[in-house]
Amino acid sequence: MDPRQALLECFPDLADEPVTLVESGLDSVVLDVAGVWIVRVPRRPNIEANMVAEAALLAEIADRLPVPVPRPELSSSAGVRAMLYRKLPGTGVDEHLTGADRLELAGRLGEFLGELHAFPAERVKEVGVRAYDAAAWHEGLQTFYSDARRSAFPFLAADERRRATDFIERRLEDDTNVEFTLMHGDLEPQHILCDGGQVTGVIDWTDARVGDPAVDLAWVVHGTDREFADAVLDRYPGGDPTLLERARFYYRIVPWHVLIFGVAEGREDLIASGLRGVRKRLD
């Protein structure tokens, strides 16, 4: 269904409000309604199920975290489900990485991640969020590797394939005993909102699950400069000796997912951007 039509059917009270497309992502279409509301319309039925679990999780954790998160309302009509929440203020953290308050922002991110990863995993499972154990997590990485070899490797030169094989297989062979926690799962800069030296919101919790917490440190540690990364880690509970190595692996594979999806959907734009990212992060 057209996202605008889904909006009108699920939230008819907003029918006369101006609507702006924010993002047309891999899983959902995101709309800004009158600069006040955000509406997410899932692209596939399995994303609808994730959205239900996401709403239940956010209701559970909203008052337990040191930064704001959406407080969504779900609505269904004609077989389509959509999520509505009041828009949180601020812009993506990547616009604030050179500001005077950037290290304070980094510290607040470290505190946020520490609280998030300490949330009781058993309670997360009770609200319907997917929980991985070591075997299921490893199976997911194996599936990623198979998809990468089939869809992404044909675009790479022989030396690039060799380097990709090396870093992926090293992770697959690692038998590190990882303590799985609640994780956001997609902590890219556009999902961390900031304003006036404050983290004003963390959004888009569709990929939240119990899994490897290193995923959440991928961009904040390896996609930023050393000083920013150190400020995050200074206020994040330590003790996991392989955390940063695993985070670097997850950072390196982000564009692989874009490339794989682009191939599956026949999207030349995603193939091109994914391939650029893959090559950049092979180094």
Phi, psi and omega in degrees: 000146175300133183303322180296320179294321177298319177301312184295324182283322183277327182227071185298337179295344181262010189303326185262006182273148177292142184235134178235134175287124178268314185202140171244086189271185181292327185253326187218160168257132184246129182241141172260124182248110176061021181068010185241322186241150170246132177239129175247130179243116183290148181276334187222155181302324181293334176287329175299316179297319177298324182294323178297314178295322179300315180297319179294320179295315182297323177297327182283322189258349189306321183269003183253353185254152182278002175229154180292150172225161179300151173239087193276158170242136178254147176214146180233147176199134177053039177079006180245136177246141178223156179246137179234135171210157179292133183298132176273146182286164174106172178232167184306144186298337180296340176279355186241010186285349178247004183282167181296335184262014190296325181285330173292320175301316180300316179298320178295325175295319177299318178296315179302312182294323177298316179293317180299312184288345178268354182296138185302119183297326181296324179292324178299317181297325182295332181270002172100005177285140183295137179238125179265146163255181186299319183294316181292323178296316180297321178298321178296320177293323177296319178296317176303315182297318178297317178296321180295316181296323183283317189259328187259321184304324180300340179274351188258149173288165184303317180293323178294319178297321180297314181294322178295316178302317183298309186285330178287314183292329176298321178291320181294329182274350183284124182257030180304137178277099184264133174273111183283145182221173167297135179222149176293312173093348180208055187274065174275161186302328182289348180261001177245108185264138182224154176196131176058039179079007181244148167276110188265355177174150170238122189241175176060079183258021183302325184267010180298138180193173170271119184194207183281116183296343179299336178303319183287344179264358186303301182283317188295337179257318186258351177257005181236176180282167187299319182296317178296313181300317180296324179292325174298309186291332178299332182243018174250132182302129181268193176115348179259108189290340182251008185303311186289326177295317178294320179300321179296321177300312182295325176297319183291332185268355180307308181293340175298320179295322178296315180296315180298316179294320179300319178295315181298325183264356183066033183263105183295327180294318179289324177300315182294313182290322178296318181294320176300316180293319178303312182293320181296322185268002172286334183285000000 
